[in-house]
Amino acid sequence: MNFDDLDKPDSALDDVCARTVAVLLEHGHLDLLVEAAGTIRNGGSGAWHCAEGAARELSRRREQEAAWQILAPYVQPRSWAAVKTAAELLESWGRAEEALALVRTQEGQDRLAAPIEARLLVVLGRAQEAIDLLHPHLEDWYYLQGLVDATKGADCDEQVVDLMAPFVEQELQTGHPLLATVMLAQVLERQGRVDEAVQALQRNLDTCNSVSVNVVEELAQLLARHERLQDLEELATRSYGQYAIGELIGKLEELGCTDAAFAAARRAAADHPMHGPAHLADLLVRHGRPGEALEAARPVLADRDCGCYEQGLLTKLVEHGHPDTAYDLLAELASRPPQVTDDEGGRMYLAEWEEKLARLRIWLLSETGRADEAIAILEGFTDDEFYLRRETLAGVLENQGRPDEAIAVLAASTESLEAYELGDLLIRQGRAREAFAVFKKDPDAPFSSVLRR
């Protein structure tokens, strides 16, 4: 195995294995993971993901020696992925000194190592060493966040605040290091200095040339946590208040102030036409008023074309028991095809819109017990017309209790992307060994070529 590749999952198998490992563990196949992890001796692809999953599961079962035996061959070549996992497990076993020694083998080789080394130093009661390690590199936001995280509970927050101050000032002038003010506010809050944390975030919003959504959201969450409703309401009225309104509505609901939540949502819908109507529609759905929700969402829907918002709204309607309104929404979307030019670009855009609409319809039919209609729609498309048509069809079939048909659909494919779903499906159907085989087939052969007849 090329150990340099452990940190760079370039092949489909490496990507898939991380996902497949979780499904294998969920279905009790630790033995297969242990076996696959051992293929390191023969350079087996994807073996690292199996080793990591097996080691973590064995550790969870308190089988520490077995976990270490699996990790050790991967740790020796000093891959960062393996070192990081091994250090985490050693720390969880109460062996922080060994974890620290292992992480230190990566000093100067991997940017990700120093913050973890700092955290281990704090665990060992050596907070000042941790601070000294990170201090020269705090212009890098990752190290700054590492300082904040590592020193939590170490009784050195005053020193941390002092170290962060110049970088906060730098951020106000240049925008770098990224989110220094947010990190400062986190330290101030954990000290109990909430007013100062609020002031730091507000100063950023008032001073920087451009508003950071992260800063607005951090300020809104801080105000909500401390039930500073008047400040939160005032924040939601500002030009960038659309990024705070969700926290305000959620907090008011949590406190049982439903009328106030609706009032805030209606103000947001009027003041922030990009996001406000969506918050109002969601609130109406949660409180059993689907028709009004659809009416509230129309300004947002008018600016969209069957994308994420539509899917989210349909999902909420179904989850809250309003499938009829979901079908009304779908019909409304279908009645407003985009106006496009009569050229290749326009025709492509219209085809993409039709496919998105079909995906929404298929999902809704499947979720509401009309899977046969969903299957009929999918069978009306070719693979070229509908991206991952086979995977979508297989999902509908499996949900209908027809796993053998789902497997047959995917097994006829040659597309490597569909190995993801086929592998998971085979595991769920008790054919775990075949899940590995689907990632080793000849690129031009269908998956059926490596499955049992």
KOLRO-319279 format. One record per residue (C-alpha): x, y, z; residue in three letters. Coordinates in steps of 0.02 Angstrom, whole numbers, plus 50000, padded with zeros to 5 digits. Example, Ala and Ser with C-alpha at 12.3 -4.5 7.8 and 13.67 -1.06 7.14 Angstrom:
506154977550390ALA 506844994750357SER 
// end
This chain:
500005000050000MET 500575017749965ASN 500405025450137PHE 500515043050068ASP 498785039949997ASP 497975036850167LEU 497665055450186ASP 497105057750006LYS 495605046749960PRO 495815048149772ASP 495005031949717SER 493165027749720ALA 493525013249836LEU 494315024549967ASP 492805036049962ASP 491585021649966VAL 492465011950101CYS 492195025550231ALA 490325024750195ARG 490285005850177THR 491185003450342VAL 489785012050436ALA 488475000850355VAL 489504985250389LEU 489644989750573LEU 487804993950583GLU 487414976350521HIS 488664967250633GLY 490084963550512HIS 491574968250619LEU 492404951950568ASP 492424957050385LEU 493184973850427LEU 494564965450527VAL 494884953850381GLU 494924968150255ALA 496064978450367ALA 497314964250358GLY 497484966150170THR 498774979650205ILE 500034965650185ARG 499504964050004ASN 499204982449970GLY 497324980649971GLY 496404996549919SER 495265004350046GLY 496004994050187ALA 496365009350294TRP 494535014050310HIS 494154996350364CYS 495574996750490ALA 494995013150564GLU 493195007450579GLY 493694990750654ALA 494884998650779ALA 493605011350837ARG 492284997850858GLU 493474986550954LEU 493945001151065SER 492105004451097ARG 491974986351153ARG 493494989051268ARG 494564977151166GLU 496054988851166GLN 497424976451123GLU 496464969950973ALA 496144987750914ALA 497984992150928TRP 498534976650833GLN 497464982350687ILE 498095000350691LEU 499934996950721ALA 500424992250542PRO 499625008250479TYR 500395019250614VAL 502185013550581GLN 502325022450411PRO 501765038350503ARG 500275042650395SER 499375057250476TRP 497675048850456ALA 498275033650553ALA 499245043750682VAL 497755054850718LYS 496585040050744THR 497855030750851ALA 498155046250959ALA 496295048550987GLU 496105030551043LEU 497645031051154LEU 496985046551239GLU 495295038351267SER 496205023651347TRP 497065035251472GLY 498725034651380ARG 498905053051336ALA 500805052951353GLU 500935039651217GLU 499685049251110ALA 500735064951128LEU 502335056051079ALA 501475048950926LEU 500755065650869VAL 502465073750891ARG 503135062550753THR 502125073650636GLN 502865090350693GLU 503305100750541GLY 502535087950425GLN 500675090950444ASP 499775107350482ARG 498415097950574LEU 499585090550705ALA 500005105650815ALA 498235109450878PRO 498015091150927ILE 499715091251012GLU 499165106851107ALA 497565098551166ARG 498545083551229LEU 499745094951322LEU 498255102951410VAL 497565085751454VAL 499245082151535LEU 499185098351635GLY 500445107451527ARG 499375121851464ALA 500795134351450GLN 501755122751334GLU 500185121451228ALA 500045140351217ILE 501895142251176ASP 501725129251038LEU 500295138150949LEU 500735156350986HIS 501935158850838PRO 500615152950714HIS 499035161950769LEU 498895171750607GLU 498245155150539ASP 496405153750588TRP 496585134850612TYR 497905137250747TYR 496885151150825LEU 495385139550837GLN 496545126150905GLY 497095138051043LEU 495285141651090VAL 494785123351090ASP 496335116451178ALA 496275128751323THR 494455126551368LYS 494375122951554GLY 496245125551578ALA 496055141451682ASP 497075152151562CYS 495705161451469ASP 496385178651517GLU 498025174651432GLN 497105167751280VAL 496065183651265VAL 497645194251271ASP 498475183651137LEU 496955184851024MET 496725203651038ALA 497965208850900PRO 497245196150780PHE 495495202650811VAL 496115220150768GLU 496955213250613GLN 495335205050561GLU 494385221350578LEU 495615229350456GLN 495905215250332THR 494655201350362GLY 496065189550417HIS 496295178250513PRO 494595171350475LEU 493295172750615LEU 494505178750749ALA 493095189050826THR 491945173950835VAL 493295164150925MET 493615178451046LEU 491765179251086ALA 491765160651125GLN 493165162951252VAL 492345178251330LEU 490685169051347GLU 491465154051433ARG 492235166451556GLN 490505173251592GLY 490915189751506ARG 489365189551397VAL 489215208451378ASP 490995209351312GLU 490685194851193ALA 489155203851123VAL 490135220051106GLN 491565211351014ALA 490385203650886LEU 489395219750864GLN 491005229650840ARG 491485217850700ASN 489815220750614LEU 489965239550634ASP 491795240750580THR 492165228150443CYS 491905233050262ASN 490785218050232SER 489605208850348VAL 490075191050392SER 488585179350402VAL 489555168950529ASN 489715183950644VAL 487865188150632VAL 487385170150667GLU 488605168950813GLU 487895184850889LEU 486105178750866ALA 486505161950947GLN 487395170451092LEU 485915181951124LEU 484705167351112ALA 485695156651234ARG 485615170451363HIS 483795174951323GLU 484205192851279ARG 482645194251174LEU 482605213051157GLN 484375213351087ASP 483975198650974LEU 482405207050908GLU 483405222850873GLU 484735212750781LEU 483395204650673ALA 482795221750613THR 484475226850540ARG 484935225550357SER 485805208950392TYR 484455203050513GLY 483885189350395GLN 485295178850466TYR 484665181350644ALA 482785179350623ILE 482815160450635GLY 483615161150808GLU 482345173950866LEU 480845163950806ILE 481545147750877GLY 481895155451047LYS 480175163251058LEU 479385146451015GLU 480465137751144GLU 479865149951277LEU 478055147251228GLY 477855164851154CYS 476955159050997THR 476085175450959ASP 477735184750973ALA 478555171850859ALA 477235174650726PHE 477395193450743ALA 479285192250721ALA 479085180750571ALA 477845192350486ARG 479005207250513ARG 480435197250439ALA 479395192350288ALA 479075210850254ALA 480845216950293ASP 481895202850221HIS 481075196250061PRO 482485183950024MET 482375174050187HIS 480945180850290GLY 479495172450197PRO 480345155550215ALA 480435157450404HIS 478605162450410LEU 478105147650301ALA 479075135450410ASP 478255142450567LEU 476525140750491LEU 476875122650442VAL 477465118550619ARG 475855125650689HIS 474685116150572GLY 474255129850448ARG 474885122550283PRO 473805132950166GLY 474435149150242GLU 476195142250235ALA 476065139550048LEU 475415157150026GLU 476825164250132ALA 478145154650033ALA 477605161049863ARG 478815175949857PRO 480255164049886VAL 479605150949765LEU 479435164049629ALA 481315166749632ASP 481775148449634ARG 481715134249508ASP 481425117649595CYS 482935117749707GLY 483385115249888CYS 482035126449962TYR 480635117349872GLU 481285100549931GLN 481415107050109GLY 479655114150110LEU 478935098150036LEU 479845087950168THR 479155098550309LYS 477385097550241LEU 477475078550231VAL 478315076750402GLU 476955087250483HIS 475555077350402GLY 475065088650256HIS 475335078250098PRO 473885086250006ASP 474675103450023THR 476315095949964ALA 475465089949806TYR 474695107149783ASP 476435114749794LEU 477115102449667LEU 475695106349546ALA 476025124849567GLU 477855122449527LEU 477445112149373ALA 476255125549311SER 477655138549302ARG 479015131949186PRO 480455143949162PRO 480445155349010GLN 481965150548906VAL 482705155148739THR 482435143348593ASP 484245137948577ASP 485345124148645GLU 485685133248809GLY 483845136548838GLY 483355118748798ARG 484685111948917MET 484065123249056TYR 482275117549028LEU 482815099249029ALA 483715101949195GLU 482165110349268TRP 481075095849211GLU 482265083249289GLU 482265092849455LYS 480375093349454LEU 480305074749415ALA 481455071149562ARG 480315080849679LEU 478785071649612ARG 479625054649628ILE 480165058249806TRP 478435064349856LEU 477545049549777LEU 478725037449862SER 478535045950031GLU 476645045850024THR 476335027849975GLY 476195029949786ARG 477805021349738ALA 477085012949583ASP 476805030149508GLU 478585035149553ALA 479255019449469ILE 478245023049313ALA 478995040449301ILE 480755033749318LEU 480455020449187GLU 479945034349068GLY 481715041549073PHE 483315034849000THR 484925034549103ASP 485555049148998ASP 484015059549034GLU 483975056849222PHE 485585057449324TYR 485775041849432LEU 484095035349373ARG 484525017549423ARG 485045022649599GLU 483445032549621THR 482375018149555LEU 483275005749668ALA 482925016749819GLY 481065017149780VAL 481024998349754LEU 481924994649917GLU 480765006150012ASN 479334996049938GLN 480054979950008GLY 480724974049839ARG 482604972849873PRO 482974959249745ASP 482264970249607GLU 483264984949674ALA 484864974749668ILE 484474968949491ALA 484254986949433VAL 485944992249502LEU 486834976249453ALA 486494979949270ALA 487454996449283SER 489284999649245THR 489335016949329GLU 490575017849474SER 489495030649565LEU 488115017749584GLU 489295006249678ALA 488925016749832TYR 487095011949841GLU 487334994349777LEU 488644990649910GLY 487524997050049ASP 486024987749980LEU 486974971249972LEU 487534973250153ILE 485754976750209ARG 485214960850120GLN 486514949750205GLY 487734949250059ARG 489144958850140ALA 490594950350053ARG 489884955049884GLU 489884973349937ALA 491784973149926PHE 491734964849756ALA 490724978549673VAL 492184990549693PHE 493414978849609LYS 492514974849448LYS 493174978649275ASP 492684996849233PRO 491774991449075ASP 490844976849153ALA 489154977849241PRO 489114974749427PHE 488204958449395SER 489874951349334SER 490534950549513VAL 488924945649602LEU 488304928249640ARG 487164921249508ARG 
// end
